[in-house]
Structure formats: C-alpha cells, structure tokens
Amino acid sequence: MVLDLTSCQNGSYDCYQCALSVVLEYYKRKYYMFSLSKLGYCYKKTDNEIIGNSIDRSQRVSIDEALLTYHGITIKNHFFSKESIDNIISCNLRDNKPIIVKMDLFWLVWDPFCQKYHFPHYILNVGYDAYTDKYIWIDPYISSELRFVGIDEIYIGIQKIKTIEFTDKLQKQNLYYALYKDVCCYLDKSQEDNLYNTLILSKDIQNVFDLDRERGFYGDDIYAIPIMNNIREIYTSRMSYSLMLSQIDQNYSKQILRKYSNKVKDIGEAWKTVWCKLAKIFISGINYENKIGQLIEDIGVKEIKWAEELKKTLECELEL
C-alpha cells in the first residue's frame, strides 16, 4: 500500500515545513508559512555591521506551537525502539496516516551527503511494498520520487517519528487571546522583536544611502544579499499573517478580522515594493536612494497603527 502524497510536493520551505505542508495537503488542509515566525523582527545595528545582517528574522515561536494555537493541529511524537518501529509504522499506515521522520542525513542512503555530514533532515514514510518487503519513502524537500528502502538500512539515523492529529474545533476565544498576546508583544518596546524597529531601520538605511551616495551604495553583492533576503522574509510573513487572519475570520469572526487581514496584506505589498526598489538600486543602479528610508518609515507607521487598532478590537471582543 502507498498513500497518495506524490502530487503534493512543495519545496518552498525548509525540510520540516516542507514535510508538514505535504502532509497537510494530503489531509486537504492548507499550511500557512506564518508558522515560520511572528510579525516582529529584531534589529540591532552596530558600527561595523551590515544593515541586512542586523535584521534578525529567526522564529519567535515553535512551528509545532503555532500549528496547535492557530490551526488546531497537534504534532504527536512516537517513542520507538528497533523492536517496535515496524509496528508503529504499520499501524499508522493502516490508519492512512503519513509518518514524518526526522533523520540524521549522514545515514540517509539516497542522499548525496550520506556518510559525509551529520545534519537533521525530514522525510515521509508513505507506504509499504510487500513484493520487495521495503517501506516507501518520499523526501519532499528534494522531489516527490518514491524510494523503496528497508527500515534496517536507515534505522541507525532515525531520531524522531511524528504524526499529525486534529482537534475537533478550535475555540474562538482561545484564538482571539493568542492573537491579542501576539499584538501586545509587537507593540511592547521592551520586546526585542517589536514593530518600532521599523522606524529605526528607516533612519539607519537612509543614513547609509546619504553617506555612500557617491559610490552607488551597496555596490558589492556581499552588502546586497543579506538585506534583500531579510526584507523578502519580512514581507512574506505579512502576506502569510494576512492569510491566517482571513482563515480565522472565515471560520469564526464573521468579518470582524477581515479588514485587518486586508490591511496587513497591503503592508506586505508595501514591503515588497521596498524589496523591488532595492533590487533596482543593487542591480541597475537606479536612483531610489532618497525614497527608501521614507518608504520604510511610512510602512512602520502603518504597521503600528494596524497593530493598535487590532489590539483595541480584540480587547472589545475579549471584554478586557
């Protein structure tokens, strides 16, 4: 038997999120990239540091925690031994449950880095082939190809076995409270990842443009790459947050959250505009330098206003 996951391959995430997205597609559920991070980001600029490297976009909440809080999805970890692993896999396959397996890449026989590097990697067990007496695997981060490999060939590298379970229904009150805690963090200046960092970034980046105008600003790729990558992930997080709010609104809110979903989507588009203008500066030398700082400051003001309005709405709904 083999579960039909081969049409769901998605390589747009890291290997764990890629595996999750494929499994959720199998269950007819959408995976939102919001689970990568919260909206805020740290910004710490030192005298010798490139602005792009000063933007810390690391996740503030675990993926599993975000899935449970916002999507009602539990990641179940299965304790296993060499004697019990066959039974665990076969029981889940009989229940039509794909199995997420965390591996040490060093022992993953089909990977080109096998026997070269120790690195965590996630794959999926999707079936069993009685003819060859081997399990069927997919490595969705690489491709949707079915791989027939016996458990004995890779058991030494298996670190975790996970499956996905769903709650019957999320409580609207709990969702609202989770959103409220998030938005309070975004507006708390004592938090490292608050939205006021955008206003600091706008001043710093404009100062760099003003000081380096004669030499064309970030002429070297070493300067361009970090800020381009980090701003791309900032705008992506806004678009994904918009999708999440839209989903919550559709299921629970009856249009209470729709306008906030639309507003944060517009903010995401504005960050994308910044990214595009920076690309034109870095690649073509087009003179947008005097506009970038102001664009980012305008976005910062809009983000703070959006968060303040959302906080007030949630306070009313929660009767705080």
N, C-alpha and C positions, 0 to 999 in steps of 0.2 A: 504494500500500500504506500501511496505517496500523497501528501497534502498539496493542493494546487496553490503554491506560492510563487511559481516561476514567472508569472506575469506581473509581479508586484515590485520588481527590483527598483531600488531608488538609491542612487549614490550621492545624494546632495548633503548628507550628514556625516558625522563621524561614525565609526563602525557600530557602536552600540545603538545610537539613534537610528541608524540605517536599518539595523535588525528590528528595532521596535516598530519603525514605520511600515516595514514589510508585513510584520505580524498583524498590526492593526488594520492594514489594508485587507488582509485575509479575513478579519472579523468585520469588515465593512465599516471601520471606524477611521476617522481622519486623524493623523498625527500632526500637531502644530509645533513648529520649531520654537515656540515660546519656552518650552522646557529647557532650552539651552541656557536661559538667563532671565533675570528680571530686566526691567527697563533701564534702571540706573547704571552708571558706569563710574569707576574710579578714574580720577585724573590727577596725577602727581607729576609736576614738571620740575626738573632740576636744571641747573645751568648747563650741564653737559649732555642732556638727554634730548633725543629727537621727539618732537611733539607726538608723532604717531605711536611711539613706544610708551609714551606717558599715559595713553588711554588703556586701562585695564578692562578687558571685556570678558573676564573669567566668570563662570556661572556663580550666582549667589544662592541658589537653591538646587538641591539634587534633582536630577531628572525623575527619579522614582517618586520623590515627594511631590513634585509638580504634577505628575500624572495622576496621583491619588487625589490631590487637592482640587484640581481643576477639571479632571476628566473621569473621576471615579474608577480609576484603573489601578489595581494592585499588582505589583511585581512579586510573585511568590518564588522564594528561594527553596530549592530542594536539597536536603542533606543526602549525600550519596557515598557509597563505597564501591570498590571493584565488584563486590558480590551483588550489590543492589542496583547498580546503574542500569542494567538491562531491563529490570522490572519497572523502574521509574520511567524510562523512555517508552517502553511498550505500552504501559498504562495510559500515558498522556496521548500517545498516537491513537490508541483505541478510542479515546475521547475526542479525537480530531483537534488536539491542541499542539500547535507548533512549539518547539522547545528551543529556547535561547541558551546558547552555551558560550561561556567565557573560556577562552583558550590562551595558553602561552604559545605565541606564534612560533617559538623555537621547535615545537613538536607538531605543527600543522603540516602534514605531509605534502599537501598540494601547493603550499605557498613557497614562492621563490626565496623567502628569508628563513625557511626551515633549516634548523641546525646552524643558523648564523646569529640571530638576535633573539633575546628574551624580551617580548613585548606583548601586552594584553590585546586580545582581538576577539570579536564576537562573530559567531556563526550560528546557523539554524539547522536543527535536525527536523526533517520534514517527512521521513518515512523509513520503511524497511523493505529490502528486496530479498524475498525468500529464495530466489534462484541462486544468488551469489552469497546469501547469508551475510549481507553487509547492510549497514544503515545508509540512508540517503541524506546528504547534507547540501546546504546552499551557503555560499559565502557572499551575502548580498552587497557588501561593500565593493566587491570586485565584479561579480556578474550573477546572473540567475542560473548558471550552469548547475546541473545535478551532479553530485560527486558521490561515488559509491565507495565507502571506506568502513572497515570494521572497527568496532569500538576499541579493540585491543591495540590498533595501530595508533590511536591518538589519546588513549585514556590517560597516559602519564602527563599530558598537557592540560587536561580539563580542570578548571579551577572553580567554576560555578555552573549550576543548572537552574534556569529560570523559566517560569511560565507566566502567562497573563491571566488575571481574573478580573471580573467586572462587578461593581456594586449594583444593586437593583436601581437605585436612583440617588443622585446627589441631592443634598438639602440646599435649597436656595439660600437660606440663612447662613450656612457654612461657607458657601461660595462668596457671598457678599462680604462676610467677615474676612476671608482670605484676601480679597481684593482691597478691602479697607486697610488691612495691615501693610500690604504692598505699597499703597499710595501714601500712607503715612511715612514709610521709610523713604520714599522718593523725595518727600518734602522736608525731611529732617536733616538740617545742615550738619548735624553731628555724625551722620552716617557717611562713610567714605563714598558710597555709590549713590549720592543724591543728584537730583536734576539740576541743581545750581552749578554743577561742574560745567555745564554747557556754556554758562556766561563767562567762566574763567577761560575756557578753551577759546572762545571767540576773541578775547583780548590777546591771548598769547599768540594765536595763529596770525592775527593781524599785525602784531609787533614783528613777527618773523618776516612777513611779507614786506613791511616797511623798511626793515634793516637790510634785507637781502635783495631788494628790487633790482639793483644794478646787475647782479649775477644771475638773474632769472629765477630766483627762489630755489625750489627743490630740483635742481638740475640733474642730480645723481639719483639713480634708482634706489640706492640704499635709504634715501630720505623719503621717497615717494611710496614705496611698498607698505611700510607699517601704517601710515595714516590712511591710505586707500583701503587696506584690508579692514582696519578697525572701524572706520566710518561705514563701510559696507555692512558690517555686522550690526552696527547701531541702527541703521535704517531698516535692516531686515527684522530686528527684534520689534520695532514699532509696527511693521506690517503684520507680523505674527501675533502680536498682542491684540491688534485690531481684529484679526480673525477669531481669536479666542473670545473676546468680548462679544462679537457677533454671535458666536455659538451659544454663549451663556444667555444672551438676550433672546435668542430664538427659542431656547428651551424653557426659560424661567421668567424673563424680565418684562415681556410684553412692551418692548420698545423703550424701556427705561434706560438701558445702556447703549442703545443704537447710536445716539448722537456722539457718545464718547468713542465708540468704535470708529465712526466716520472721522472724528477729529484726529485720533491718533494715526489713522491711515493717512490723512493729509500731512501730518507731521513726518511720517515715514517717507512720503513722496518728497517733502522738502529736504530731508537728509539725503535722499537720492540725487536731488538737484545739486547739492553741495558736492557730492561724490563726482558727479558728471563734470562740474566746473573745475574741480581739482584735477580730474583726468585730462582736461583740455590744457590746463596750465602745465602739467607734468609732461604730457606727450607732445603737445603742439606749441607750447609757449604762449598761448592766447592770454591776453592781459585781463584776468578777472581778479587780480590780487586785491584791489581796493573794495571788492564786493564780498569776499568770502567771510571776513570777520563779521560784517553786518548781517549776512545771511544766517550765520550760526547763532548770533545774538537774537535775531528775530525768532528762530526756532526755539531757543532756550526760553524766551518769554512765553511763547505759545504752549510749550510743554508744561511749564509751571502753572499757567492759568488752567490748562486742561486738568492737571492733577488736583488743583484746588477745587475746581467745580465737581469733579468726580468724588472727591472726599466728602463734600457737602451733601451730595446726592445720596451717597452710601450712609452717611450719618442719619439722614432722614429715614431711609429705608430700615436701618437697624435700630432707629429710635435711641440714638446715643446722645 
